[in-house]
Amino acid sequence: MSDATAVTAPKGFLNALGLHRPELRAWAMYDWAVSAMQTVIMTAVFPIYFISVAGANGTPEAATQSLANANTVAAVVIAILGPILGAIADYQAAKKKFLAVFMMIGVFATMAMYFIQHGDLFLAATLFVLSMAGATGSMTFYESLLPHIASDKEVDRVSTAAYAFGYIGGGLLLALNLAWISNPALIGLPVGDDLPREQATLPARLAFVSVGVWWLLFSIPLFRGVREPARTIEADETPRGNPFVAAFSRLGETLRELRQYKQAFLVMLAFTIYNDGIGTIIKMATAFGTEIGIARADLITAILIVQFVGIPFAFAFGALAGKLGTKLSILLGLAVYTGICIFAYGINSSREFYILAILVGMVQGGTQALSRSLFASMVPKHKSGEFFGFYSVFEKFGGILGPLVFSIAIGETGSSRGAILWVIGFFVVGGALLTRVNIPEGERMAREADARTHTA
């Protein structure tokens, strides 16, 4: 149980949402902050700008390939650094410091996208890698704080509330950005088809700056309102040991003792597989919609629908987990995703695409948030940074297989319609693994590991 366990939560609306203590609200605000980067830079605005502006000197296919390569490089960087830096942060009680470093890398890289002009493909790719690495790396340390601030009974509601905050923050800034990109006069910029290139791209470049400012500004509550967890070390460690030696020692120990943390490993493996299906739907949705003739404006509207539908349903999944249990609630979400794939196979109109967006919004945030909280309940608190580093590695590398399978399926079936049915396999296999997870056993092993440590 965390330090928060001793606090009796007040009843009422905030308690139902999982936001009844200031530190919980402060922690959740980082989801609000970083989600703007995820919606504007990762999903909606920057990819289009990357291909049409930064990659203007080449073919769209070459620019798309460069963007894919940049995604891969960012994933590899975090995969290498995540567990190592997570273990160092655990040993030195420096989770917030590492979070701040990665956040600032991401913030400055995102704001520097203002300087990307026509043909600046290398600059755009470099800044995108830094922005992605900053966001992903900071999330590793952010999520590792969860088991320290929330008790076992609170963790599901807190995690889903943070996802809901993320939907609000990311959706709100994306809506504002799209408003002034489509109508620059809203913020006093000139409008016309004969504008110089630098002025024509100014609305989008200002959107990138706004993401960096938003990210930095709304991160302040976390740094002011969430305490760094107390430093704890294991029996064979000393407070003045070399942090790199201690980190690699802990990593080696964890890898050797994976059987001891079998349930946490099963959660991580199941999540890797079914989240690959979720990620494939997210990544391929606009391409799928374009292929079946959905207009760009409708695609952007669908992205916003997912964001804002996700807000109440993320909260709802937190409440649902309290009634049905975390595992069963996740499995319910995966069942809905299976239905989404079947429904997507037959859609032909924008109206049906909007319905699809609503269905995705209903389960996307809740399923991922509960997966995070389930994993958090099974990791030793003194190794939370290290374990969430592994969690990030599994999540990112798991994202490679889904698009690959989707591509192969298009080759076999001749269209994305057939390929979307193949994605069901990820939900079936991942869900089957999840059914094998023994939650009480996993929580017990984590608590026993924590009991063998002492405060430094």
Secondary structure, 3 states (H helix, E strand, C coil): CCHHHHCCCCCCHHHHHCCCCHHHHHHHHHHHHHHHHHHHHHHHCHHHHHHHHHCCCCCHHHHHHHHHHHHHHHHHHHHHHHHHHHHHHHHHCCHHHHHHHHHHHHHHHHHHHHHCCCCCHHHHHHHHHHHHHHHHHHHHHHHHCHHHHCCCCCHHHHHHHHHHHHHHHHHHHHHHHHHHHHCHHHHCCCCCCCCCHHHHCHHHHHHHHHHHHHHHHCCHHHHHHCCCCCCEEECCCCCCCCHHHHHHHHHHHHHHCCCCCHHHHHHHHHHHHHHHHHHHHHHHHHHHHHHCCCCHHHHHHHHHHHHHHHHHHHHHHHHHHHHHCHHHHHHHHHHHHHHHHHHHHCCCCHHHHHHHHHHHHHHHHHHHHHHHHHHHCCCCHHHHHHHHHHHHHHHHHHHHHHHHHHHHHHHHHCCHHHHHHHCHHHHHHHHHHHHCCCHHHHHHHHHHHHHCEEEC
